[in-house]
Amino acid sequence: MWERMLIVGTALVGMALYDGFTLRNKLAARGKLVYGALIALSLYAAVDFIFTLNLFDYLDAVIIPFESTAKAIEEALKTDWEK
């Protein structure tokens, strides 16, 4: 667990330093809102990674709305020897 904390901490500190110098006084209010949302998602994923919590993943969020469409496409693309 300490190794994972070190990896995530290093990545977040590096990202904060880079973004702090690069984006200072360059983002409008809408950009700050989007950036904050992305940081919140990153922190959520980092906590899930560090503590191995198996929380709701990004893949789960994509599967819910697109599962039926993906299955229909898969059925349409099946060949004769796969049926």
C-alpha positions as CSV (number, residue, x, y, z in Angstrom):
1,M,0.0,0.0,0.0
2,W,2.9,2.4,0.7
3,E,4.2,1.9,-2.8
4,R,0.9,2.8,-4.3
5,M,0.7,5.9,-2.1
6,L,4.2,6.9,-3.2
7,I,3.2,6.5,-6.9
8,V,0.0,8.4,-6.6
9,G,1.6,11.1,-4.4
10,T,4.4,11.6,-6.9
11,A,2.1,11.8,-9.8
12,L,-0.3,14.2,-8.1
13,V,2.5,16.5,-6.9
14,G,4.1,16.5,-10.3
15,M,0.8,17.3,-11.9
16,A,0.0,20.0,-9.4
17,L,3.4,21.7,-10.0
18,Y,3.1,21.6,-13.7
19,D,-0.5,22.7,-13.8
20,G,0.2,25.4,-11.2
21,F,2.9,27.0,-13.4
22,T,1.2,26.4,-16.7
23,L,-2.4,27.3,-16.0
24,R,-1.9,30.2,-13.6
25,N,-4.4,33.0,-14.5
26,K,-5.2,31.3,-17.8
27,L,-8.5,29.5,-17.0
28,A,-11.9,31.1,-17.0
29,A,-14.5,30.0,-14.5
30,R,-15.9,27.3,-16.8
31,G,-12.4,25.9,-17.3
32,K,-11.7,25.9,-13.6
33,L,-15.0,23.9,-13.0
34,V,-14.0,21.3,-15.6
35,Y,-10.5,21.1,-14.2
36,G,-11.9,20.7,-10.7
37,A,-14.2,17.9,-11.9
38,L,-11.3,16.1,-13.5
39,I,-9.2,16.4,-10.4
40,A,-12.1,15.0,-8.3
41,L,-12.4,12.0,-10.6
42,S,-8.6,11.5,-10.5
43,L,-8.6,11.6,-6.7
44,Y,-11.5,9.1,-6.6
45,A,-9.6,6.7,-8.9
46,A,-6.4,7.3,-6.8
47,V,-8.2,6.3,-3.5
48,D,-9.7,3.3,-5.2
49,F,-6.2,2.3,-6.5
50,I,-4.4,2.8,-3.2
51,F,-6.8,1.0,-0.9
52,T,-8.0,-1.6,-3.5
53,L,-11.6,-0.8,-2.8
54,N,-13.2,-2.0,-6.0
55,L,-15.5,0.9,-6.1
56,F,-17.7,1.9,-9.1
57,D,-15.2,2.2,-12.0
58,Y,-15.2,4.3,-15.1
59,L,-15.8,1.1,-17.1
60,D,-18.9,0.4,-15.1
61,A,-20.2,3.9,-15.9
62,V,-19.8,3.2,-19.6
63,I,-21.2,-0.3,-19.6
64,I,-24.6,0.8,-18.1
65,P,-25.8,3.0,-21.0
66,F,-24.1,1.1,-23.8
67,E,-24.4,-2.6,-22.9
68,S,-27.5,-3.3,-25.0
69,T,-26.1,-1.5,-28.0
70,A,-22.8,-3.3,-27.7
71,K,-24.5,-6.7,-27.5
72,A,-26.6,-5.9,-30.6
73,I,-23.5,-5.0,-32.6
74,E,-21.8,-8.1,-31.4
75,E,-24.7,-10.3,-32.5
76,A,-24.8,-8.6,-35.9
77,L,-21.1,-9.2,-36.4
78,K,-21.1,-12.9,-35.5
79,T,-20.1,-15.2,-38.3
80,D,-21.7,-18.6,-39.1
81,W,-19.1,-20.6,-37.3
82,E,-19.5,-18.6,-34.1
83,K,-23.2,-19.2,-33.8
